[in-house]
Amino acid sequence: MFSFLNNVHLSVDKRITFPKVTLAMCSIAIIVVTQLTACNVAVRAGNKPNISALENALTTGVSTEQEVLKSLGTPTGKGREMLPFMEAPRDMWTYYYEEGDLNDDRRLFLFVFFDNGRYDGYMWFSSLPEFQPNSSH
């Protein structure tokens, strides 16, 4: 059937050889790479949500999930939550944003709550400088 394969011979060499590299050489290479890249490493993850839209564009009990999506963008995650004082769980969207470098990294967490498909409030935490309380007050 496959007559062209009759003259094909395969051989497998079971020996695998690697160049001999000492632990010291690996350590030196890691240190050099780390030192060369450490100066310019920047971290940026997620999308920064428009926090002011929570107060200006959305109304508790009235705004729909589509309106929240339009105001804040696509969430990082979706799930459910139930705080100890609540009678039933609610839907929750999570927004996450991070920026920084190896010396200083800042994050923003935003949790948006829904009750029966309607906006039901939010909770957020941030270490980003633009979200810090004004120290002059």
N, C-alpha and C positions, 0 to 999 in steps of 0.2 A: 504494500500500500504506500508506504513512504520509503521508496527505494533509495532516495538520496541520503537517508539517515544511516544506511548500512555501513558506510565507511567512516562514520563519526565516532571517535573514541574520547570519552571524557575521563579525566583523572583529577582527583581532588587531593591536594596536599594538605594534610591535617596540621601541619606546623604553622603557627602564626607567630611572626616575630615583630617586636616593637623596638624602636630605638631606646637605648638605655638612658633614661633621664633621672638625674638624682633629685632627691627631695630639696636640696639646696637650690638647684637651678629652677625648680617650679616655684619655690618661695620667692626668689628674686624676681622672676617674671611677674608674679601676682603683685608684688609690691610696686614694681615699676608701672604696671598698668593702672593700679589704683592711684598712684601719685599723679600720673598724667591725666587721668579723667576726673579726679576729685574736684578740681577747680571749677569745672564747668557743668557739673551734673545738675540738671533742673528736673523737678517732678511736677507734672500737671496731669490731673486725672479728673474725669467727670466733667460736668457742665455747671457753671455757676448759675443757680436759679435767681430770678428777679424777685427778691424778698418783698419789695415794695408792692408788687402785684397782689400779695396776700391781703393787704389792707385796702388797696385802691381799686382793684378790678374784680375781687371776689366777694360774694356775700354768703355768710353762713346760712345753711339751710335752703339756699336758693340756687347757687351756682352748681352747674353740672360737672361731671368728670371731663367732658369735652372743653368746657370753659377753663378748667384748671390746666388741662393739657395745652391749650392755646396760650395761657398766661405764663406757665412755668416751663413748658417743654416736656419732653419725654422723661419719665422718672427712671432712676437707676434700678429700682426694684418695686415690686408690688407684693402686698401680703395682707395679713390681718393682725390686729392687736386687740388686747383687752386689758385695761387697767383694773386694779383691784376694786375700785369703787364703781365700776360700770356693770350694767345688767347684761349686756350682750357685746360680743366682739364687733369691731368696725373694720372696714377696709382701710388700708393705709398704703400710701405711695411714699417711697423714699427717694430723696435726692442727695447726692454726695458730690463734693468738689474738694480737691486738694491741690495745693501748689507749694513749692518751696525748693530747697536744695538740701545738701547733706548736713548743713549747719542749722537750718531753720525750716520746718515744715508746718504748714497751717491747713486746717480742714474746716469744712462746713457740712453739717448734717441737717437736713430738713425732712420732717415727717408731716405729711398732709393726710388728714383723716376724712373719711366719707361715711355717711349714714344713709343707707338706701339710695346710693348713687348721687347724693348731694354733698357738697363741700361742708365739712363739719369742724373745721379748725385746723390748727397746725402747731408744731413745736419745733424749735431749731436750736442748734448749738453751733458756735463758731469760734475759731481762734484767728480768723483772718482780720487784719488790721482795720479794714473798712467797716467791719461789723462790731467793733469794740465801742463800749459806752464813751461818750464824750467826757473827758476828765475835767473840763472847765465848769461843769454843772455841779 
